[in-house]
Amino acid sequence: MEILNNINYKKFSSISDFLAFISIYDDDNRTNAWKKLMLRYSDYFKNGVVVELGAGFGLFSEFALELGAKKVYAVERNRYLFNVLKERLSRYKEIKVINENALKFIPKERIDVVIHDFYGSLLYDESLYVLDNLKFKPSIVIPNSGKLKLGFFSLKDIEDKVVNHSVLKQLKNLLISDLFVIENKPELTIDIATWSFSEGLKIDKIIDISKFEGEILLFYLEVFHNNDFVCDAFECQNWSLVFAYRVSNRFFLKFKWSGDFCKVYFSFV
C-alpha cells in the first residue's frame, strides 16, 4: 500500500506507519507464533497486569485477557492506529488504551508482562531500543531475545534474469529488502548481532567474512524467547529478507536511535 497524493510530511509519516502496521496482520504465522509463546508462559498472565507496547490493533491485549490477565495497558503512539485500537477494544473494561510513546509510558502499578513486536528486519532497526530504555521493570518481556543472521549465496545460484552483476554494482554499500526471491535458508550462516532484554544489543564494530564464499549477502531475523525459537523471516514474512552485494571481506553495521526509530549505517571497508 502506498500514498499517492501530496500531503504534509508529518501526516504522510504517520499514515505510512499506519499502513505498514496493517500489513503485519496478513502474517498469520507471526500472530500464531506469538500466541503460542504467550500460552507457554500463561502463568505470568493469570491475574496479572500486562502491557502491550506498540499495540496496533490490540490482538495480543485481547489474548492476554483470554489467558486471565486482570488488567491490560494497550500502548500505541500512532494516532491513527490508536483510533482503531480504541474503537476495537472499547468493550473491554479491563483494557486501558493509551496514546503515548512507549519510552515515556510509566504505569502506576507493578507490571507482570510486557508483550511486544519491536523487531525489525535487521533485528534492531525498529524499536528494540525502546525495550532497552523502559522507565519501568516488568517481571517478564515476551519475546526477550533475537538474532540477526547472515548467509551467503552466489548470484548464479539465484537465477535472476534482471538483477545481474552490472545492476548489483550500482547498489554498492546498500542494504536492499526483498531484492531476490529466496525460499530456503542458506546452508551456511553466522550470527551478526544478538539482542536480549537483559543484555541489550551486541554487535562487532567490524565484521570479517573472509572465510566465507558468495557475492550475495543475505541478512535475516530470528526471534527467540530465552533459548526457544519463536519465528524467523522465512516462516513469518512480516520481516523482509535483506540483501547486499559483496565488494570486500569486511563491513560495519551499526544502529543509532534518532528519537523516533533506529537509523541503520552500513558500508564495506
PLY file of the C-alpha trace (Angstrom):
ply
format ascii 1.0
element vertex 269
property float x
property float y
property float z
element edge 268
property int vertex1
property int vertex2
end_header
0.00 0.00 0.00
1.28 3.43 -0.98
0.05 7.01 -0.51
-0.17 8.66 -3.93
-1.45 12.17 -3.26
0.57 15.03 -1.83
0.13 15.64 1.91
2.33 17.23 4.58
5.29 15.17 5.75
4.11 14.65 9.34
0.78 13.21 8.23
2.45 11.20 5.47
4.84 9.62 8.00
2.05 8.74 10.43
-0.24 7.29 7.76
2.67 5.38 6.23
3.38 3.77 9.62
-0.33 3.03 9.96
-0.44 1.25 6.59
2.74 -0.66 7.37
1.23 -1.94 10.59
-1.89 -3.14 8.79
0.28 -5.42 6.65
1.56 -7.15 9.79
-1.84 -8.76 10.24
-1.51 -10.57 6.93
1.24 -12.62 8.58
-0.78 -15.35 10.32
2.37 -17.31 11.09
3.71 -14.42 13.13
0.44 -13.92 15.02
0.14 -17.63 15.78
3.78 -17.85 16.88
3.25 -15.00 19.37
0.07 -16.56 20.75
1.78 -19.93 21.11
4.56 -18.24 23.07
2.06 -16.43 25.30
0.34 -19.75 26.01
3.67 -21.27 27.02
4.03 -18.55 29.67
0.37 -18.30 30.57
1.06 -18.44 34.32
2.51 -14.92 34.14
-0.74 -13.63 32.66
-3.15 -15.12 35.20
-4.40 -12.31 37.47
-1.52 -10.21 36.17
-1.08 -6.68 34.87
0.03 -6.74 31.24
1.40 -4.08 28.89
1.23 -4.47 25.12
3.70 -1.99 23.65
3.13 -0.93 20.06
-0.31 -2.44 20.44
-1.55 -1.77 16.89
-4.99 -3.41 16.72
-4.62 -4.95 20.17
-4.81 -8.64 19.26
-2.39 -9.61 21.99
-4.16 -7.40 24.52
-7.34 -9.38 23.85
-5.47 -12.66 24.07
-3.92 -11.60 27.38
-7.45 -11.31 28.77
-8.23 -14.80 27.49
-5.20 -16.01 29.43
-6.60 -14.47 32.62
-4.99 -11.03 32.87
-6.84 -8.74 35.28
-5.68 -5.52 33.58
-4.04 -4.66 30.27
-2.44 -1.44 29.07
-2.55 -1.24 25.27
0.02 1.44 24.41
0.17 2.85 20.87
1.79 6.13 19.82
0.48 6.34 16.23
-2.76 8.31 16.48
-4.40 6.56 13.51
-3.68 3.14 14.97
-4.79 4.46 18.35
-8.17 5.48 16.89
-8.70 1.96 15.54
-7.37 0.39 18.73
-9.66 2.42 20.97
-12.70 1.50 18.89
-11.79 -2.21 18.72
-11.16 -2.57 22.46
-13.90 -0.26 23.76
-15.97 -3.21 25.00
-13.26 -4.37 27.41
-13.32 -2.60 30.77
-10.10 -4.42 31.72
-8.09 -2.83 28.87
-6.87 0.74 29.11
-5.91 2.15 25.71
-3.14 4.74 25.82
-1.90 7.04 23.04
1.70 7.58 24.12
5.30 6.96 23.15
6.38 3.75 24.89
9.59 5.46 26.03
7.50 7.88 28.11
4.97 5.39 29.46
5.12 4.91 33.25
2.44 2.61 34.70
1.07 3.23 38.17
1.47 -0.36 39.32
3.88 -3.27 39.05
3.84 -4.87 35.58
3.89 -8.64 35.29
4.22 -8.99 31.50
5.27 -6.84 28.56
4.24 -8.26 25.18
5.69 -6.62 22.08
6.85 -6.98 18.49
9.53 -4.33 18.20
11.78 -6.43 15.98
12.92 -5.09 12.62
14.12 -6.95 9.55
17.67 -6.18 10.74
16.81 -7.02 14.37
17.44 -3.61 15.98
16.28 -1.29 13.19
12.76 -0.83 14.56
12.09 -0.26 18.26
14.05 -2.72 20.42
15.84 0.39 21.66
12.60 1.21 23.47
12.78 -2.01 25.48
16.37 -1.25 26.44
15.23 2.10 27.83
11.90 1.40 29.53
11.03 3.56 32.53
9.62 0.57 34.41
10.76 -3.01 35.09
8.37 -5.83 34.14
8.65 -9.35 35.55
8.92 -10.78 32.04
9.21 -9.47 28.48
7.79 -11.67 25.70
9.70 -12.35 23.43
13.00 -11.46 25.09
15.76 -12.14 22.54
16.70 -12.39 18.87
19.47 -12.76 16.32
20.45 -11.16 13.04
21.74 -13.94 10.80
23.95 -13.65 7.73
24.04 -16.19 4.91
25.91 -16.33 1.61
24.81 -17.03 -1.98
26.40 -16.99 -5.41
24.49 -14.98 -7.98
24.46 -17.96 -10.35
22.51 -19.93 -7.74
19.74 -17.33 -7.50
18.80 -17.34 -11.21
17.53 -13.80 -11.52
17.34 -12.66 -15.17
17.28 -8.94 -14.41
19.46 -8.33 -11.35
22.91 -9.18 -12.68
26.40 -8.03 -11.71
26.04 -4.76 -13.67
22.93 -3.90 -11.70
24.39 -5.00 -8.38
27.49 -2.82 -8.81
25.18 0.20 -8.71
23.93 -0.94 -5.30
27.30 -0.81 -3.58
27.08 -0.34 0.20
23.29 -0.59 0.18
21.04 -2.93 2.12
18.08 -3.80 -0.13
14.99 -5.59 1.16
13.45 -8.38 -0.93
15.88 -7.93 -3.81
15.71 -11.63 -4.63
13.16 -14.36 -4.02
14.74 -16.91 -1.71
12.64 -19.81 -0.47
15.22 -21.77 1.51
17.66 -20.70 4.17
21.31 -20.63 3.16
23.26 -23.71 4.21
25.92 -21.69 6.00
25.02 -18.83 8.34
26.68 -16.80 11.06
25.31 -14.55 13.81
25.94 -10.89 13.04
24.16 -9.38 16.04
22.24 -10.59 19.07
19.79 -8.85 21.36
18.26 -9.80 24.69
16.17 -7.82 27.14
18.74 -8.42 29.87
21.89 -7.53 27.89
20.75 -5.30 25.03
22.35 -5.28 21.58
25.68 -6.99 20.93
27.41 -6.44 17.58
31.05 -6.21 16.46
32.24 -2.86 15.11
33.79 -4.53 12.06
32.56 -7.89 10.73
35.05 -10.08 8.86
33.59 -12.52 6.31
36.85 -13.51 4.59
36.30 -17.19 5.50
33.04 -17.39 3.54
32.30 -17.54 -0.18
29.45 -15.91 -2.08
28.96 -12.46 -3.56
25.37 -12.07 -2.29
24.89 -11.45 1.42
21.52 -12.32 2.95
20.55 -10.84 6.32
17.50 -12.19 8.15
15.87 -12.09 11.57
15.41 -14.91 14.08
13.23 -14.35 17.18
13.73 -16.29 20.40
12.42 -16.35 23.92
15.25 -17.47 26.16
16.66 -20.30 24.03
13.35 -21.29 22.47
12.86 -20.46 18.80
9.75 -18.37 18.09
9.86 -17.39 14.41
12.14 -16.10 11.65
11.86 -14.11 8.44
11.42 -17.27 6.38
8.44 -18.55 8.40
6.99 -15.17 9.41
7.07 -12.92 6.38
6.29 -9.73 8.28
10.07 -9.20 8.18
11.85 -8.74 4.89
14.90 -10.62 3.73
17.69 -8.08 3.25
20.46 -8.33 0.65
23.80 -6.67 -0.01
26.27 -7.06 -2.87
29.67 -8.04 -1.56
32.54 -5.76 -2.55
35.07 -6.67 0.15
35.63 -9.06 3.05
34.87 -6.61 5.85
31.94 -4.34 6.66
30.40 -2.40 9.51
26.76 -2.36 10.56
25.51 -0.09 13.32
22.31 1.42 14.64
21.68 4.87 16.05
18.47 5.99 17.73
17.10 9.12 16.08
14.32 9.93 18.52
11.61 8.01 16.67
13.38 4.98 15.21
16.82 3.49 14.73
18.84 4.59 11.71
20.95 1.91 10.06
24.53 2.55 8.92
26.27 0.02 6.67
29.33 0.00 4.48
32.12 -2.27 3.29
35.59 -1.28 4.40
0 1
1 2
2 3
3 4
4 5
5 6
6 7
7 8
8 9
9 10
10 11
11 12
12 13
13 14
14 15
15 16
16 17
17 18
18 19
19 20
20 21
21 22
22 23
23 24
24 25
25 26
26 27
27 28
28 29
29 30
30 31
31 32
32 33
33 34
34 35
35 36
36 37
37 38
38 39
39 40
40 41
41 42
42 43
43 44
44 45
45 46
46 47
47 48
48 49
49 50
50 51
51 52
52 53
53 54
54 55
55 56
56 57
57 58
58 59
59 60
60 61
61 62
62 63
63 64
64 65
65 66
66 67
67 68
68 69
69 70
70 71
71 72
72 73
73 74
74 75
75 76
76 77
77 78
78 79
79 80
80 81
81 82
82 83
83 84
84 85
85 86
86 87
87 88
88 89
89 90
90 91
91 92
92 93
93 94
94 95
95 96
96 97
97 98
98 99
99 100
100 101
101 102
102 103
103 104
104 105
105 106
106 107
107 108
108 109
109 110
110 111
111 112
112 113
113 114
114 115
115 116
116 117
117 118
118 119
119 120
120 121
121 122
122 123
123 124
124 125
125 126
126 127
127 128
128 129
129 130
130 131
131 132
132 133
133 134
134 135
135 136
136 137
137 138
138 139
139 140
140 141
141 142
142 143
143 144
144 145
145 146
146 147
147 148
148 149
149 150
150 151
151 152
152 153
153 154
154 155
155 156
156 157
157 158
158 159
159 160
160 161
161 162
162 163
163 164
164 165
165 166
166 167
167 168
168 169
169 170
170 171
171 172
172 173
173 174
174 175
175 176
176 177
177 178
178 179
179 180
180 181
181 182
182 183
183 184
184 185
185 186
186 187
187 188
188 189
189 190
190 191
191 192
192 193
193 194
194 195
195 196
196 197
197 198
198 199
199 200
200 201
201 202
202 203
203 204
204 205
205 206
206 207
207 208
208 209
209 210
210 211
211 212
212 213
213 214
214 215
215 216
216 217
217 218
218 219
219 220
220 221
221 222
222 223
223 224
224 225
225 226
226 227
227 228
228 229
229 230
230 231
231 232
232 233
233 234
234 235
235 236
236 237
237 238
238 239
239 240
240 241
241 242
242 243
243 244
244 245
245 246
246 247
247 248
248 249
249 250
250 251
251 252
252 253
253 254
254 255
255 256
256 257
257 258
258 259
259 260
260 261
261 262
262 263
263 264
264 265
265 266
266 267
267 268
